Amino acid sequence: MAAAALCDGDVKMVIWDLDGTLWRGTLDEADADDDLADGSLAPLIRLLAQRGIVSSVCSFNDEERARAALQRLGVWELIVFPAISFDSAFSKPAAIRATLSAAGLSPANALFCDDEPRHRAAAAAALPGLLTCAPSLLPPESALRRCGSADPGCSRLQKYRLLEARRRAEAAAVSQAGAGDAAAQRFLDSCEVVVRLRPLRGASDEDLDRLVALTQRTNRLNYTRRRRGWYWELLERDTDLLAPDRAGGGRGGGLESFTWKVYVSDRFGEHGLAGLVAVRRGALRHFLFSCRLLGLHVEDA
């Protein structure tokens, strides 16, 4: 069941339809804020954000009115990469594809919730792997409170907000300078990307949890794809991976075995702990980065 995947750890983003889904009926039918809030699923957006699952919107609607409605419901600031339009050329599958591309996510990491079967079917056909469900089939709130991992400060959402700001700046730069490799390189240079490497030794439990999540959930920038058993490797404190100094004196001048946490920032803000590089006995063990770093070429640094 697609909705059950919310609680299985694979879903990183829920993309919501509005009319008939996030709220009952349509904006035209809502006479007051009470009508809009009655039966609304908007509180689930905050709940999911506090479990590390971000939300977007894809809706045939007037953008200004929809934004105002989401603001009144108190969730506009919790939504990233919204796609809202009344344009006759607006296509939900195309909009969802653009949202996932901008967010650096694959269709398998997203759930599209829409009350209309034809929209769900069209999106699933256009984006193989995309999970879809009707709002009536979402897991109960009690189950959603166990989804993902605890993130009371919505830190993952804030990271996607940084990415959203970078995408807007990139689009503005392209509109001014035009597309092309030279323009893309100029924009990348303007991002002022800083990559900091820190040894894994002494990592906090929070850092270890984050790295475990990266090894399990990262796909597009995971160049080694080692997953099974990595959690126990991290907890085995006296292995070469967690005690790189023990490799000193061996071949490679102490670099035969090492593990680095990768921290990234740019002019838009701090991306935090966003990657892992590990070499053991001269062999590359892990080389992976958060999908939010797509386009920053951190892997080439």
Secondary structure as the mmCIF struct_conf table of DSSP 4:
data_model
#
loop_
_struct_conf.conf_type_id
_struct_conf.id
_struct_conf.beg_label_comp_id
_struct_conf.beg_label_asym_id
_struct_conf.beg_label_seq_id
_struct_conf.end_label_comp_id
_struct_conf.end_label_asym_id
_struct_conf.end_label_seq_id
HELX_RH_3T_P HELX_RH_3T_P1 ALA A 2 CYS A 7
TURN_TY1_P TURN_TY1_P1 ASP A 8 GLY A 9
STRN STRN1 MET A 13 TRP A 16
TURN_TY1_P TURN_TY1_P2 LEU A 18 LEU A 18
STRN STRN2 ASP A 19 ASP A 19
TURN_TY1_P TURN_TY1_P3 GLY A 20 LEU A 22
STRN STRN3 TRP A 23 TRP A 23
BEND BEND1 ARG A 24 GLY A 25
HELX_RH_3T_P HELX_RH_3T_P2 LEU A 27 GLU A 29
BEND BEND2 ALA A 32 ALA A 32
HELX_RH_AL_P HELX_RH_AL_P1 ASP A 33 ALA A 37
TURN_TY1_P TURN_TY1_P4 ASP A 38 GLY A 39
HELX_RH_AL_P HELX_RH_AL_P2 ALA A 42 ALA A 49
TURN_TY1_P TURN_TY1_P5 GLN A 50 GLY A 52
STRN STRN4 VAL A 54 PHE A 60
BEND BEND3 ASN A 61 ASN A 61
HELX_RH_AL_P HELX_RH_AL_P3 GLU A 63 ARG A 72
TURN_TY1_P TURN_TY1_P6 LEU A 73 GLY A 74
HELX_RH_3T_P HELX_RH_3T_P3 TRP A 76 LEU A 78
STRN STRN5 ILE A 79 ILE A 79
BEND BEND4 PHE A 81 PHE A 81
STRN STRN6 ALA A 83 SER A 85
TURN_TY1_P TURN_TY1_P7 SER A 88 ALA A 89
HELX_RH_AL_P HELX_RH_AL_P4 LYS A 92 ALA A 103
TURN_TY1_P TURN_TY1_P8 GLY A 104 GLY A 104
HELX_RH_3T_P HELX_RH_3T_P4 PRO A 107 ASN A 109
STRN STRN7 ALA A 110 CYS A 113
BEND BEND5 ASP A 115 ASP A 115
HELX_RH_AL_P HELX_RH_AL_P5 PRO A 117 ALA A 126
BEND BEND6 LEU A 127 LEU A 127
TURN_TY1_P TURN_TY1_P9 PRO A 128 GLY A 129
STRN STRN8 LEU A 131 CYS A 133
HELX_RH_3T_P HELX_RH_3T_P5 PRO A 135 LEU A 137
BEND BEND7 LEU A 138 LEU A 138
HELX_LH_PP_P HELX_LH_PP_P1 PRO A 139 PRO A 140
HELX_RH_AL_P HELX_RH_AL_P6 GLU A 141 LEU A 144
TURN_TY1_P TURN_TY1_P10 ARG A 145 ARG A 146
BEND BEND8 CYS A 147 GLY A 148
TURN_TY1_P TURN_TY1_P11 PRO A 152 GLY A 153
HELX_RH_AL_P HELX_RH_AL_P7 SER A 155 ALA A 177
BEND BEND9 ALA A 179 GLY A 180
HELX_RH_AL_P HELX_RH_AL_P8 ASP A 181 SER A 190
TURN_TY1_P TURN_TY1_P12 CYS A 191 CYS A 191
STRN STRN9 VAL A 194 PRO A 199
BEND BEND10 LEU A 200 LEU A 200
TURN_TY1_P TURN_TY1_P13 ARG A 201 GLY A 202
HELX_RH_AL_P HELX_RH_AL_P9 ASP A 205 ARG A 217
TURN_TY1_P TURN_TY1_P14 ARG A 220 LEU A 221
STRN STRN10 ASN A 222 ASN A 222
BEND BEND11 TYR A 223 THR A 224
TURN_TY1_P TURN_TY1_P15 ARG A 228 GLY A 229
HELX_RH_AL_P HELX_RH_AL_P10 TRP A 230 LEU A 235
TURN_TY1_P TURN_TY1_P16 ARG A 237 ASP A 238
BEND BEND12 THR A 239 THR A 239
TURN_TY1_P TURN_TY1_P17 ASP A 240 LEU A 242
HELX_RH_3T_P HELX_RH_3T_P6 PRO A 244 ALA A 247
TURN_TY1_P TURN_TY1_P18 GLY A 248 GLY A 249
BEND BEND13 GLY A 250 GLY A 250
TURN_TY1_P TURN_TY1_P19 ARG A 251 GLY A 254
BEND BEND14 GLU A 256 SER A 257
STRN STRN11 PHE A 258 ASP A 266
TURN_TY1_P TURN_TY1_P20 ARG A 267 PHE A 268
STRN STRN12 GLY A 269 ARG A 280
TURN_TY1_P TURN_TY1_P21 ARG A 281 GLY A 282
STRN STRN13 ALA A 283 PHE A 289
HELX_RH_3T_P HELX_RH_3T_P7 CYS A 291 LEU A 293
TURN_TY1_P TURN_TY1_P22 LEU A 294 GLY A 295
BEND BEND15 LEU A 296 LEU A 296
HELX_RH_3T_P HELX_RH_3T_P8 VAL A 298 ASP A 300
#
